[in-house]
């Protein structure tokens, strides 16, 4: 592998449950009651516009125009007090930074959210200048365009890229891009996980594998 493309939420930073808790609380104030597991299953890794459309369909009426900016602000506040890096993320990224393998982040979230998350967890210095947002590229997972854009920006062929993803849309995007996809699922395998992916329960399991590959040793098969 010549490049590794990381998702951000749920892969590098432990934000998925945290932001979903904020979403569930916010939408409950408008009369729609969801559990956090239910919301995670429905919306994890998805496009915000699609999430809002589904919430409005369940609610039976539009949400206020201020709902999304209010949700973003409340999420940022929660992040500042409670966000942590995924176990092993900092160690893995530090190890990769000493190899010839290029690393980047490609996330469906807006750039401000990505940079805040990486900054709060000490990961931002490893990715500055190599962060790609769907909001800038104009395509969202499961479309492969974001990953293909990242590979092009790094000047690496898609088949020489690995993707680390925790969400189903992200996994599907990586597979569609023709990349090697690691399905990061530390809490159990989702039965919807594409068969073309490789299971991964701990990020640090990748450290030696990528270090060996970068040194010209064991190849991915």
C-alpha positions as CSV (number, residue, x, y, z in Angstrom):
1,X,0.0,0.0,0.0
2,X,1.3,3.4,-0.9
3,X,-1.5,5.4,0.8
4,X,-3.9,4.9,3.6
5,X,-7.2,6.8,3.7
6,X,-8.8,7.1,7.1
7,X,-12.4,8.0,7.8
8,X,-12.6,10.3,10.7
9,X,-15.8,9.8,12.8
10,X,-15.8,6.4,14.4
11,X,-12.5,5.4,12.9
12,X,-9.9,8.0,14.3
13,X,-12.2,9.7,16.8
14,X,-14.8,8.3,19.1
15,X,-17.5,10.7,17.9
16,X,-20.3,8.5,16.4
17,X,-22.1,7.7,19.7
18,X,-21.4,11.1,21.1
19,X,-22.9,13.0,18.1
20,X,-25.8,10.5,17.9
21,X,-26.6,11.2,21.5
22,X,-26.8,14.9,20.7
23,X,-28.9,14.2,17.6
24,X,-31.4,12.0,19.6
25,X,-31.7,14.7,22.2
26,X,-32.2,17.5,19.7
27,X,-34.8,15.7,17.6
28,X,-36.7,14.6,20.8
29,X,-37.3,18.3,21.5
30,X,-39.4,18.3,18.3
31,X,-41.4,15.3,19.2
32,X,-39.5,12.4,17.6
33,X,-38.1,9.8,20.1
34,X,-35.4,7.5,18.9
35,X,-32.9,5.3,20.8
36,X,-29.2,5.9,20.2
37,X,-28.7,2.4,18.8
38,X,-31.6,2.9,16.5
39,X,-30.2,6.2,15.3
40,X,-26.7,4.8,14.8
41,X,-28.0,2.0,12.7
42,X,-30.1,4.3,10.5
43,X,-27.7,7.2,10.1
44,X,-24.1,6.2,10.8
45,X,-21.8,7.5,8.1
46,X,-24.6,9.0,6.1
47,X,-25.1,12.3,4.5
48,X,-26.6,14.9,6.8
49,X,-29.2,16.0,4.2
50,X,-30.4,12.3,3.9
51,X,-30.5,12.1,7.7
52,X,-32.7,15.2,8.0
53,X,-35.0,13.9,5.2
54,X,-35.5,10.6,7.1
55,X,-36.1,12.4,10.4
56,X,-38.7,14.7,8.8
57,X,-40.4,11.7,7.2
58,X,-40.6,10.0,10.6
59,X,-41.8,13.2,12.2
60,X,-44.3,13.9,9.5
61,X,-43.3,17.6,9.2
62,X,-40.2,19.7,8.4
63,X,-37.7,20.5,11.1
64,X,-36.8,24.1,11.7
65,X,-34.2,25.7,9.3
66,X,-32.0,26.2,12.4
67,X,-32.0,22.5,13.3
68,X,-28.7,21.6,11.5
69,X,-26.6,24.6,12.7
70,X,-28.0,24.2,16.2
71,X,-27.1,20.4,16.1
72,X,-23.6,21.3,14.8
73,X,-23.0,23.8,17.6
74,X,-24.3,21.4,20.3
75,X,-22.1,18.6,18.9
76,X,-19.0,20.8,18.9
77,X,-19.7,21.7,22.5
78,X,-20.0,18.0,23.4
79,X,-16.8,17.3,21.5
80,X,-14.8,19.9,23.4
81,X,-15.7,18.3,26.7
82,X,-15.9,14.6,25.9
83,X,-14.3,13.7,22.5
84,X,-11.5,11.1,22.6
85,X,-9.4,9.4,20.0
86,X,-10.3,5.8,19.2
87,X,-8.0,3.4,21.1
88,X,-4.8,2.9,19.2
89,X,-5.5,5.7,16.7
90,X,-2.7,8.0,17.8
91,X,-0.2,5.2,18.1
92,X,-1.0,3.9,14.6
93,X,-0.8,7.3,13.0
94,X,2.4,8.1,14.8
95,X,4.0,4.8,13.5
96,X,2.8,5.4,10.0
97,X,4.2,8.9,10.0
98,X,7.7,7.4,10.2
99,X,7.2,5.3,7.0
100,X,6.9,6.2,3.3
101,X,3.2,5.5,3.3
102,X,1.1,8.5,2.7
103,X,-1.9,9.1,5.1
104,X,-4.9,11.3,4.8
105,X,-8.5,11.7,6.1
106,X,-11.5,11.5,3.8
107,X,-14.8,12.2,5.7
108,X,-18.4,13.0,4.8
109,X,-18.4,15.7,7.5
110,X,-17.7,19.4,6.9
111,X,-14.1,20.5,7.2
112,X,-14.7,22.5,10.3
113,X,-15.9,19.4,12.1
114,X,-13.1,17.3,10.9
115,X,-10.4,19.7,11.9
116,X,-12.0,20.3,15.3
117,X,-12.2,16.5,16.0
118,X,-8.6,15.9,14.9
119,X,-7.4,19.0,16.8
120,X,-9.1,17.9,20.1
121,X,-7.5,14.5,19.9
122,X,-4.0,15.5,18.9
123,X,-4.2,14.0,15.4
124,X,-4.4,17.2,13.3
125,X,-0.6,17.7,12.8
126,X,-0.4,14.3,11.1
127,X,-3.0,15.2,8.5
128,X,-2.7,18.9,7.8
129,X,-2.9,19.5,4.1
130,X,-4.3,16.0,3.5
131,X,-7.9,16.3,4.7
132,X,-10.7,15.8,2.3
133,X,-14.4,16.6,3.0
134,X,-17.4,15.6,1.0
135,X,-18.7,19.2,1.4
136,X,-15.7,20.4,-0.6
137,X,-15.6,17.6,-3.2
138,X,-19.4,17.6,-3.7
139,X,-20.0,13.8,-3.4
140,X,-20.9,11.7,-0.4
141,X,-20.3,8.1,0.6
142,X,-21.3,5.5,-0.6
143,X,-20.3,7.2,-3.9
144,X,-16.6,6.5,-4.4
145,X,-15.8,10.0,-5.6
146,X,-14.4,11.3,-2.3
147,X,-11.9,8.4,-2.0
148,X,-11.0,8.7,-5.7
149,X,-10.4,12.5,-5.2
150,X,-8.1,11.7,-2.2
151,X,-6.1,9.2,-4.2
152,X,-5.7,11.6,-7.1
153,X,-4.6,14.4,-4.7
154,X,-2.0,12.1,-3.3
155,X,-1.0,10.9,-6.8
156,X,-1.6,7.3,-5.8
157,X,-3.5,4.8,-7.9
158,X,-6.7,3.6,-6.2
159,X,-5.6,0.0,-6.2
160,X,-2.5,1.1,-4.1
161,X,-4.7,2.7,-1.4
162,X,-6.1,1.2,1.7
163,X,-9.3,2.5,3.3
164,X,-10.1,2.3,7.0
165,X,-13.8,2.7,7.6
166,X,-16.3,2.0,10.3
167,X,-19.6,2.8,8.5
168,X,-21.4,0.9,5.8
169,X,-21.6,3.8,3.4
170,X,-17.8,4.3,3.7
171,X,-17.1,0.6,3.2
172,X,-19.2,0.6,0.1
173,X,-17.4,3.7,-1.2
174,X,-14.0,2.1,-0.7
175,X,-15.0,-1.1,-2.4
176,X,-16.5,0.9,-5.3
177,X,-13.3,2.9,-5.6
178,X,-11.3,-0.4,-6.1
179,X,-9.3,0.1,-2.9
180,X,-8.4,-2.4,-0.1
181,X,-11.0,-1.8,2.6
182,X,-10.6,-2.6,6.3
183,X,-14.0,-2.8,8.1
184,X,-13.2,-1.3,11.5
185,X,-15.9,-2.8,13.8
186,X,-14.6,-3.0,17.4
187,X,-18.0,-3.9,18.9
188,X,-18.9,-6.7,16.6
189,X,-19.4,-7.3,12.9
190,X,-22.4,-5.7,11.2
191,X,-24.1,-8.4,9.0
192,X,-24.4,-5.8,6.2
193,X,-20.6,-5.5,5.9
194,X,-19.6,-6.1,2.3
195,X,-17.8,-9.4,1.7
196,X,-15.0,-7.7,-0.1
197,X,-13.8,-5.9,3.1
198,X,-11.3,-7.2,5.6
199,X,-12.4,-7.3,9.3
200,X,-10.6,-5.2,11.8
201,X,-11.4,-5.0,15.6
202,X,-8.3,-3.1,16.8
203,X,-6.5,-0.3,14.9
204,X,-3.1,-1.3,16.3
205,X,-3.5,-4.7,14.5
206,X,-2.6,-2.6,11.4
207,X,0.6,-1.1,12.7
208,X,2.9,-4.0,12.0
209,X,1.1,-4.9,8.8
210,X,1.5,-1.5,7.2
211,X,5.0,-0.9,8.5
212,X,6.1,-4.2,6.9
213,X,4.4,-3.3,3.7
214,X,6.0,0.1,3.6
215,X,9.4,-1.4,4.2
216,X,9.0,-3.5,1.1
217,X,8.2,-6.7,2.9
218,X,4.9,-8.6,3.0
219,X,2.4,-7.5,0.4
220,X,-1.4,-7.3,0.6
221,X,-3.1,-10.2,-1.1
